[in-house]
Amino acid sequence: MALALVLCRQVVAQSSDYLSYQAVLRDASGIAQANTNVVVRMSILEGGVSGTSVYLETHSVVTDANGWFQVSVGAGTSTDVYQSINWSVGSKFLKVEVDSGNGFILLGAQPMQSVPYSLSAKNTKLRVSTTGDSLFIGGSFSIVPGVSAANLPSNVVVDFDGNSYTKVVIGSQTWMGENLKSTHFCNGDLIPQITSDVLWAGATSSAYCTYNYDPASSGTYGNLYNWYAASDTRNICPCGWHVPSDAEWTSLALNVDPSTNTGCGPCNQSTLAGGPLKSTSQWTAPNTGATNSTGFGALPGGDAVSTGGFLNQGNQGYFWSSTSFSTSNAWYRRMSYTSANFSRLNDSKKDGFSIRCLQD
C-alpha cells in the first residue's frame, strides 16, 4: 500500500507535559486507511527541518474506522529522555514518519511553535527568599509583598516544586513527615525522570522514577530515586535540609529505641523502632507493630530494582542514606509489614528507594 499523506489535526500540550498528535492516514488515492496497523516514528529536531535530532521515539498504533490515530509525543518507545529536552534553546521541529509494513515513509516536518515553550516556562528556576519578600525568576528577582518563605507555617517545609511536608521532631532531629516528591534539586536543576526498565538499569547518574512508572503513585508514596540523586551535591532535598547519613539514621533509631544496635550491619538494628515509625495506613496487613507514635509516618514505597522492574510497594519501605558502602553499594534503612524491625542494609546504588529529608 502506498501512503500519500497524513493530515495532522493538532499538536497540543497535555497536562502530563506530553504533546498530543492526531492525524488521518490516507493511501495514494486519498482513501482513509481504516483499522490499519501502523508504526509512527516521531523525531524532535533542533534548528530546522534538517536539524539535529534531540529526541526520537516510536508508537505502534491502529487507525480507527475513519483512518484517524492519536499518539502522545514523549510517551513512546525511546532510548532518549523526553524530560531532558531543553525547549528554551533553538527552534524545534516535529518530524513524522510512518510504516504500514513496507518501511518508513517520511511525511515531513513541522515547526513546533508555542506549545513547547510552556514546557520551557515550567523549568524556569523560581524560588522565594527565606527572609524578605524577593521572588527570584531565573537570574532576576522581583519584590512581592508576603511571598517570603518565612511566612510559611513553622511546622511545614516546601520543596522547589511547591510540595509541602510536615516537620516531625524526634529527639534532637527534625524530619520530613512524608516521602520526597521533588523533581528538582535545591538549586532548581531538573532531576532526570526515567520511564523504562532499560534506561533505569543503565543509569549511572542522578535519576528518579515512580513505582511501575505510574505518576499517580507519587501522590501517596513519593518518588523513587537512585543513590546518585540521593548523594548529588546539588542537594535533592529542600534548601536547608539534606539526605540523612548512615549515622543520622542510627540516631533516629536510638531516639525511638535506646537498645538499638549501633555497631552491626547489615542487620536488624532494632526489633522495635519500626513500629513507632511506621504509618498505620497504606501498608499490607498485618503491618506488625505499627503505631506511628513518633509521627514519622514511614510508608512502603517499594523498590525500583537496579536491573529493571519493581517490588514490594505496600510491603516494604526502603530509605536511602547519603553514605556509600562500596563502589557499587550504599547504606539504606528498611521497614516491613511483617515486623517492627528497623534494618540497616546496603544495596546497589542503581536501586530506586524513597527519601526522607532531615533538617540541617
Buried (B, 14 or more C-beta within 10 A) or exposed (E): EEBEBBEBEEBEBEEEBBBBBBBBBBBEEEEBBEEBEBBBBBBBBBEEEEBEEBBBBBBEBEBBEEBBBBBBBBBBEBEBBBBEBEBEEBEBBBBBBBBBEEEBBEBEBEEBEEBBBEBBEEBEBBBBBEEEBBBBEEEEBEEEEEBBBEEEEEEEBBBBEEBEBBBBEBEEBBBBBBBBBBBBBBEBBBBBBBBBBEBBBEBEEBBBBBBEBEEEBBEBBBBBBBBBBBBBEEBBBBBEBBBBBBEBBBBBBBBBBEEBBEEEBBEBBBBBBBBBBBBEEBBBEEBBBBEBEBBBBBBBBBBBBBEBEBEBBBBBBBBBBBBBBEEEBBBBBBBBBBBBBBBBBBBEBBBBBBBBBBBE
